[in-house]
Amino acid sequence: MSALEGAGAAVGALLGQAPPAAKIVDWGQLLEVVEAGLIAGVGISIAFSLLILGAVRATEARHESRTGSMVLHGALAAVALAVCVGAVGFGVSTMLSK
């Protein structure tokens, strides 16, 4: 038996003793992480889009002297900014705590 055949036999023996993937992977936790990632990704995208929309519309309303519309769109932009900043802060604090 050559050294290459011996190495192949050793790898085969190791692979034969490996536990099945179902025992290694906790599928429930994996799906939970994927779900949280999707919700966070979509949520942050929507919040940032609303931030841009509110800021642009508030600026347009200010140029057209529409005070009520400017205040409402400015409030939308402020709330969306708070959501984005809060989400980033939460993400950073979560990463640093683990």
MDTraj code that builds the backbone (N, CA, C; nanometers):
import mdtraj as md
import numpy as np

residues = "MET SER ALA LEU GLU GLY ALA GLY ALA ALA VAL GLY ALA LEU LEU GLY GLN ALA PRO PRO ALA ALA LYS ILE VAL ASP TRP GLY GLN LEU LEU GLU VAL VAL GLU ALA GLY LEU ILE ALA GLY VAL GLY ILE SER ILE ALA PHE SER LEU LEU ILE LEU GLY ALA VAL ARG ALA THR GLU ALA ARG HIS GLU SER ARG THR GLY SER MET VAL LEU HIS GLY ALA LEU ALA ALA VAL ALA LEU ALA VAL CYS VAL GLY ALA VAL GLY PHE GLY VAL SER THR MET LEU SER LYS".split()
xyz = np.array([
    [0.0836, -0.1160, 0.0000],
    [0.0000, 0.0000, 0.0000],
    [0.0891, 0.1237, 0.0000],
    [0.0607, 0.2182, -0.0913],
    [0.1400, 0.3400, -0.1011],
    [0.0921, 0.4419, 0.0031],
    [0.1674, 0.5490, 0.0168],
    [0.1321, 0.6537, 0.1127],
    [0.0017, 0.7215, 0.0728],
    [-0.0205, 0.7352, -0.0589],
    [-0.1429, 0.7983, -0.1065],
    [-0.2643, 0.7132, -0.0740],
    [-0.2537, 0.5829, -0.0913],
    [-0.3652, 0.4938, -0.0590],
    [-0.3922, 0.4943, 0.0914],
    [-0.2853, 0.4993, 0.1708],
    [-0.3018, 0.5048, 0.3163],
    [-0.3719, 0.6316, 0.3607],
    [-0.3365, 0.7441, 0.2976],
    [-0.4025, 0.8710, 0.3304],
    [-0.5489, 0.8675, 0.2904],
    [-0.5766, 0.8074, 0.1764],
    [-0.7157, 0.7958, 0.1323],
    [-0.7970, 0.7093, 0.2266],
    [-0.7389, 0.6016, 0.2757],
    [-0.8086, 0.5152, 0.3704],
    [-0.8341, 0.5881, 0.5016],
    [-0.7373, 0.6697, 0.5454],
    [-0.7542, 0.7447, 0.6699],
    [-0.8654, 0.8485, 0.6566],
    [-0.8703, 0.9175, 0.5435],
    [-0.9757, 1.0165, 0.5212],
    [-1.1110, 0.9473, 0.5140],
    [-1.1175, 0.8352, 0.4476],
    [-1.2425, 0.7604, 0.4388],
    [-1.2908, 0.7159, 0.5751],
    [-1.1988, 0.6726, 0.6607],
    [-1.2365, 0.6312, 0.7956],
    [-1.2890, 0.7497, 0.8752],
    [-1.2258, 0.8654, 0.8583],
    [-1.2723, 0.9844, 0.9292],
    [-1.4097, 1.0287, 0.8813],
    [-1.4311, 1.0240, 0.7511],
    [-1.5599, 1.0652, 0.6967],
    [-1.6705, 0.9675, 0.7362],
    [-1.6381, 0.8442, 0.7499],
    [-1.7382, 0.7455, 0.7890],
    [-1.7844, 0.7648, 0.9321],
    [-1.7047, 0.8308, 1.0154],
    [-1.7403, 0.8512, 1.1546],
    [-1.8028, 0.9884, 1.1805],
    [-1.8128, 1.0700, 1.0794],
    [-1.8694, 1.2034, 1.0980],
    [-2.0188, 1.1949, 1.1239],
    [-2.0685, 1.2741, 1.2174],
    [-2.2123, 1.2709, 1.2442],
    [-2.2899, 1.3304, 1.1274],
    [-2.4128, 1.2911, 1.1085],
    [-2.4925, 1.3481, 0.9993],
    [-2.5195, 1.4969, 1.0239],
    [-2.5471, 1.5682, 0.9160],
    [-2.5670, 1.7132, 0.9240],
    [-2.6823, 1.7497, 1.0161],
    [-2.7821, 1.6656, 1.0261],
    [-2.8966, 1.6957, 1.1113],
    [-2.8559, 1.7064, 1.2578],
    [-2.7511, 1.6369, 1.2976],
    [-2.7051, 1.6444, 1.4356],
    [-2.6119, 1.7632, 1.4582],
    [-2.5502, 1.8129, 1.3538],
    [-2.4566, 1.9240, 1.3661],
    [-2.5309, 2.0576, 1.3612],
    [-2.6245, 2.0712, 1.2695],
    [-2.6930, 2.1972, 1.2450],
    [-2.8244, 2.2008, 1.3217],
    [-2.8458, 2.3073, 1.3968],
    [-2.9745, 2.3299, 1.4614],
    [-3.0594, 2.4113, 1.3641],
    [-3.1442, 2.3434, 1.2888],
    [-3.2193, 2.4066, 1.1815],
    [-3.3130, 2.5144, 1.2335],
    [-3.3660, 2.4976, 1.3519],
    [-3.4551, 2.5989, 1.4089],
    [-3.3829, 2.7304, 1.4311],
    [-3.2629, 2.7245, 1.4878],
    [-3.1861, 2.8466, 1.5097],
    [-3.1378, 2.9069, 1.3783],
    [-3.1032, 2.8223, 1.2828],
    [-3.0594, 2.8720, 1.1532],
    [-3.1721, 2.9474, 1.0839],
    [-3.2926, 2.8925, 1.0867],
    [-3.4078, 2.9607, 1.0266],
    [-3.4405, 3.0891, 1.1023],
    [-3.4197, 3.0892, 1.2335],
    [-3.4432, 3.2095, 1.3133],
    [-3.3471, 3.3215, 1.2729],
    [-3.2234, 3.2872, 1.2471],
    [-3.1244, 3.3865, 1.2042],
    [-3.1591, 3.4402, 1.0660],
    [-3.1989, 3.3523, 0.9755],
    [-3.2366, 3.3956, 0.8406],
    [-3.3588, 3.4869, 0.8477],
    [-3.4565, 3.4499, 0.9285],
    [-3.5773, 3.5307, 0.9441],
    [-3.5436, 3.6688, 1.0006],
    [-3.4619, 3.6736, 1.1036],
    [-3.4238, 3.8020, 1.1633],
    [-3.3471, 3.8882, 1.0628],
    [-3.2604, 3.8251, 0.9842],
    [-3.1851, 3.8990, 0.8838],
    [-3.2744, 3.9588, 0.7763],
    [-3.3731, 3.8814, 0.7326],
    [-3.4660, 3.9320, 0.6316],
    [-3.5494, 4.0475, 0.6859],
    [-3.6003, 4.0300, 0.8074],
    [-3.6820, 4.1355, 0.8669],
    [-3.5990, 4.2619, 0.8864],
    [-3.4791, 4.2472, 0.9379],
    [-3.3931, 4.3638, 0.9604],
    [-3.3547, 4.4298, 0.8282],
    [-3.3191, 4.3507, 0.7295],
    [-3.2792, 4.4070, 0.6007],
    [-3.3917, 4.4821, 0.5331],
    [-3.5094, 4.4227, 0.5305],
    [-3.6245, 4.4885, 0.4682],
    [-3.6674, 4.6093, 0.5517],
    [-3.6681, 4.5935, 0.6841],
    [-3.7108, 4.7029, 0.7708],
    [-3.6205, 4.8238, 0.7607],
    [-3.4903, 4.8026, 0.7615],
    [-3.3961, 4.9145, 0.7500],
    [-3.4063, 4.9786, 0.6120],
    [-3.4258, 4.8981, 0.5092],
    [-3.4403, 4.9539, 0.3744],
    [-3.5635, 5.0431, 0.3647],
    [-3.6737, 4.9982, 0.4224],
    [-3.7966, 5.0784, 0.4204],
    [-3.7783, 5.2055, 0.5024],
    [-3.7182, 5.1928, 0.6212],
    [-3.6980, 5.3110, 0.7060],
    [-3.6084, 5.4136, 0.6368],
    [-3.5011, 5.3685, 0.5731],
    [-3.4122, 5.4626, 0.5053],
    [-3.4806, 5.5254, 0.3840],
    [-3.5637, 5.4480, 0.3156],
    [-3.6397, 5.5033, 0.2024],
    [-3.7363, 5.6106, 0.2498],
    [-3.8021, 5.5853, 0.3636],
    [-3.8933, 5.6858, 0.4185],
    [-3.8174, 5.8103, 0.4649],
    [-3.6968, 5.7916, 0.5149],
    [-3.6129, 5.9056, 0.5533],
    [-3.5843, 5.9941, 0.4327],
    [-3.5449, 5.9333, 0.3232],
    [-3.5150, 6.0105, 0.2019],
    [-3.6417, 6.0775, 0.1483],
    [-3.7519, 6.0020, 0.1443],
    [-3.8782, 6.0573, 0.0957],
    [-3.9209, 6.1772, 0.1799],
    [-3.9189, 6.1617, 0.3109],
    [-3.9602, 6.2714, 0.3985],
    [-3.8722, 6.3934, 0.3837],
    [-3.7416, 6.3728, 0.3743],
    [-3.6501, 6.4861, 0.3616],
    [-3.6711, 6.5606, 0.2297],
    [-3.6862, 6.4854, 0.1223],
    [-3.7041, 6.5496, -0.0091],
    [-3.8373, 6.6230, -0.0161],
    [-3.9428, 6.5580, 0.0307],
    [-4.0748, 6.6227, 0.0258],
    [-4.0816, 6.7431, 0.1201],
    [-4.0147, 6.7354, 0.2349],
    [-4.0132, 6.8505, 0.3258],
    [-3.9413, 6.9681, 0.2620],
    [-3.8331, 6.9395, 0.1926],
    [-3.7592, 7.0467, 0.1243],
    [-3.8441, 7.1085, 0.0134],
    [-3.9123, 7.0234, -0.0636],
    [-3.9997, 7.0749, -0.1699],
    [-4.1120, 7.1593, -0.1110],
    [-4.1705, 7.1137, -0.0011],
    [-4.2792, 7.1881, 0.0619],
    [-4.2290, 7.3217, 0.1170],
    [-4.1071, 7.3244, 0.1691],
    [-4.0511, 7.4495, 0.2210],
    [-4.0324, 7.5507, 0.1082],
    [-3.9866, 7.5034, -0.0077],
    [-3.9664, 7.5940, -0.1212],
    [-4.0989, 7.6473, -0.1742],
    [-4.2065, 7.5679, -0.1568],
    [-4.3386, 7.6101, -0.2043],
    [-4.4210, 7.6750, -0.0936],
    [-4.3605, 7.7000, 0.0220],
    [-4.4244, 7.7655, 0.1370],
    [-4.5487, 7.6903, 0.1862],
    [-4.5427, 7.5586, 0.1846],
    [-4.6514, 7.4767, 0.2399],
    [-4.6051, 7.4262, 0.3770],
    [-4.6353, 7.5019, 0.4800],
    [-4.5826, 7.4758, 0.6128],
    [-4.6325, 7.3446, 0.6711],
    [-4.7609, 7.3169, 0.6587],
    [-4.8172, 7.1937, 0.7155],
    [-4.7548, 7.0692, 0.6553],
    [-4.7422, 7.0678, 0.5246],
    [-4.6803, 6.9547, 0.4560],
    [-4.5332, 6.9416, 0.4936],
    [-4.4670, 7.0559, 0.5081],
    [-4.3254, 7.0543, 0.5450],
    [-4.3076, 6.9929, 0.6840],
    [-4.3931, 7.0294, 0.7767],
    [-4.3820, 6.9769, 0.9131],
    [-4.4097, 6.8265, 0.9154],
    [-4.5125, 6.7832, 0.8457],
    [-4.5457, 6.6399, 0.8440],
    [-4.4355, 6.5564, 0.7796],
    [-4.3840, 6.6027, 0.6678],
    [-4.2768, 6.5279, 0.6017],
    [-4.1468, 6.5344, 0.6814],
    [-4.1227, 6.6470, 0.7463],
    [-4.0057, 6.6569, 0.8332],
    [-4.0157, 6.5615, 0.9510],
    [-4.1370, 6.5474, 1.0067],
    [-4.1574, 6.4528, 1.1168],
    [-4.1366, 6.3091, 1.0692],
    [-4.1847, 6.2785, 0.9494],
    [-4.1627, 6.1448, 0.8928],
    [-4.0136, 6.1171, 0.8785],
    [-3.9402, 6.2152, 0.8286],
    [-3.7956, 6.1986, 0.8123],
    [-3.7269, 6.1821, 0.9472],
    [-3.7703, 6.2568, 1.0476],
    [-3.7088, 6.2480, 1.1807],
    [-3.7342, 6.1119, 1.2445],
    [-3.8559, 6.0617, 1.2322],
    [-3.8883, 5.9296, 1.2893],
    [-3.8096, 5.8204, 1.2168],
    [-3.8039, 5.8290, 1.0847],
    [-3.7292, 5.7292, 1.0078],
    [-3.5805, 5.7344, 1.0417],
    [-3.5267, 5.8545, 1.0630],
    [-3.3867, 5.8675, 1.1034],
    [-3.3640, 5.8039, 1.2395],
    [-3.4567, 5.8254, 1.3322],
    [-3.4443, 5.7649, 1.4649],
    [-3.4481, 5.6125, 1.4565],
    [-3.5322, 5.5585, 1.3696],
    [-3.5387, 5.4128, 1.3520],
    [-3.4066, 5.3601, 1.2965],
    [-3.3517, 5.4274, 1.1979],
    [-3.2249, 5.3831, 1.1387],
    [-3.1103, 5.3901, 1.2390],
    [-3.1009, 5.4999, 1.3104],
    [-2.9940, 5.5154, 1.4090],
    [-3.0113, 5.4137, 1.5220],
    [-3.1352, 5.3940, 1.5650],
    [-3.1614, 5.2949, 1.6697],
    [-3.1260, 5.1543, 1.6266],
    [-3.1571, 5.1196, 1.5029],
    [-3.1256, 4.9857, 1.4527],
    [-2.9749, 4.9645, 1.4431],
    [-2.9030, 5.0664, 1.3981],
    [-2.7577, 5.0546, 1.3910],
    [-2.6990, 5.0426, 1.5309],
    [-2.7472, 5.1237, 1.6229],
    [-2.7001, 5.1154, 1.7610],
    [-2.7289, 4.9806, 1.8242],
    [-2.8483, 4.9274, 1.7995],
    [-2.8839, 4.7959, 1.8513],
    [-2.7935, 4.6879, 1.7921],
    [-2.7675, 4.6973, 1.6633],
    [-2.6803, 4.5985, 1.5985],
    [-2.5380, 4.6018, 1.6529],
    [-2.4860, 4.7222, 1.6713],
    [-2.3498, 4.7347, 1.7242],
    [-2.3427, 4.6834, 1.8674],
    [-2.4418, 4.7187, 1.9498],
    [-2.4402, 4.6723, 2.0882],
    [-2.4561, 4.5207, 2.0964],
    [-2.5347, 4.4636, 2.0076],
    [-2.5516, 4.3184, 2.0060],
    [-2.4206, 4.2493, 1.9662],
    [-2.3528, 4.3037, 1.8664],
    [-2.2255, 4.2438, 1.8250],
    [-2.1188, 4.2538, 1.9336],
    [-2.1166, 4.3657, 2.0045],
    [-2.0152, 4.3850, 2.1069],
    [-2.0420, 4.3037, 2.2338],
    [-2.1667, 4.2659, 2.2550],
    [-2.1999, 4.1913, 2.3765],
    [-2.1751, 4.0422, 2.3612],
    [-2.1490, 3.9958, 2.2417],
    [-2.1306, 3.8509, 2.2213],
    [-1.9865, 3.8167, 2.2063],
])
top = md.Topology()
chain = top.add_chain()
for i, resn in enumerate(residues, 1):
    res = top.add_residue(resn, chain, resSeq=i)
    for name in ("N", "CA", "C"):
        top.add_atom(name, md.element.get_by_symbol(name[0]), res)
traj = md.Trajectory(xyz[None], top)
